[in-house]
């Protein structure tokens, strides 16, 4: 194994790979010699991402909530080159009061963030085990461990994902498959655009991050690369915060985003 290309011979399947954290992970893995297969619902977006990445990158359209398609995509990618790595990065957000959140919206978030990760892990984990082992990294969130007022579906999906990762790590370790997750804070991606666009929310985040800045997709991609690489060969079942230290304090106050739509919005309880 070349020291300047420590992942030469590796092949990573990345869901949600067309942008944001998934694309950041692809850049990091590709830079160290791995091949990457990017998956996403938008064929146009993942095709553009592959064109940007260049040699060693491939695209397969995938909605992670579709079990039949997930199984087929994993099989197709694995047939082209045996998989060593799976990154479950597909996800979505959403905000609204728990007492008025539509059931369809709840299901969409849970289906994408939790069930989609389960299906990715189900078929990806089986492929890795059959190939003699490998690494899975899911993308969780600080919302999996800290309350995010008015984001109940998102927090529930990420808390569930954390336990799925731990349980899968316990099950798959004997098969040579490691399972970990990263838990980002506020990262500059499409999914967090509304949070980034609010000066009040940005300042609230900044005050609760000891390092005082938003993260980037490459910040998270580098951590995923580490958890999927040989340097972490004795690490499994870990939910690694990558959040500028935000996990040391409290969850964000996103009330300024919802106030225009909820005139009777009650303010958060005073901090003590």
C-alpha positions, 0 to 999 in steps of 0.5 A: 500500500502506497503511503501517499495513496493509502486507499489505493484499491478501495471502493466506496459507495456514497449515498447523498454523494452529489453535494454537501457532506457526501461530496466532501467525503468523496473528495477526501476518499478519492484524494487518497486513492479510493474509487468512489461511486456517488449515489443520489436522487438527482441524476443530474447532480451526481453526474455533475459531481462525477464530472467535477471529481474526474477519474475514479468517480462513478454515478448511480441514481438512487432514492435510498427509501426504495429498497429494491433500487438500493439492493440493485445499486449496491450489487451493481457497484460491488460487481464493478469493483468489490466494495470496501467502504459505505458512506450513508450520507443521504438526508433531509431537514425540516422544521415545525411545531410538534403539535402541528407537524404533518404526518406525511412530513414526519414520514418523509424525514424518518424514511430518508434519514433513518430508514434510508440509512438502514437500507444502505447499511443492510445491503452495503453491510452484507456486501462488505461482509461477503467481501471480507470486511470493510467500513461503514460511516453514517452521517448523523448530527448534533441533533441526535444528542441535543434538543433542537426546538421545532425539529422533532422529526429530524432529531428523532431520525438522527437519535435513531440513526445513532443507535442503529450505528451502535447496534450494527457495529455490535452485530457486524464486528465479528464479520470484519465490518466496522460501523461508525458515524460522524455528528456534524454541527452547522455545516455550509451545505444546501440542507442547512441553507435556511439556518445559514441565511439567518443572522440571528440563528448564525450568531446563536450557533457561533456563541455555542461553538468554542471554535466560533465558525461554521463547518465545511463539507471538507471538514466532515469529509476528512473525518469520514475518510479517517473513520473509513481508513486503515488508521481507525482499524480498531474503532467501531460503534463511535458517534464522532462529533465534528461541530466546532465543540458545539456538543459541549454546550446547548442545541440551537435556537431557530425561533427567528426562522419560524417567528414570521409563520408562527405569530404566537410562538412562545420564546424558549425558557430563560437559561439558568 
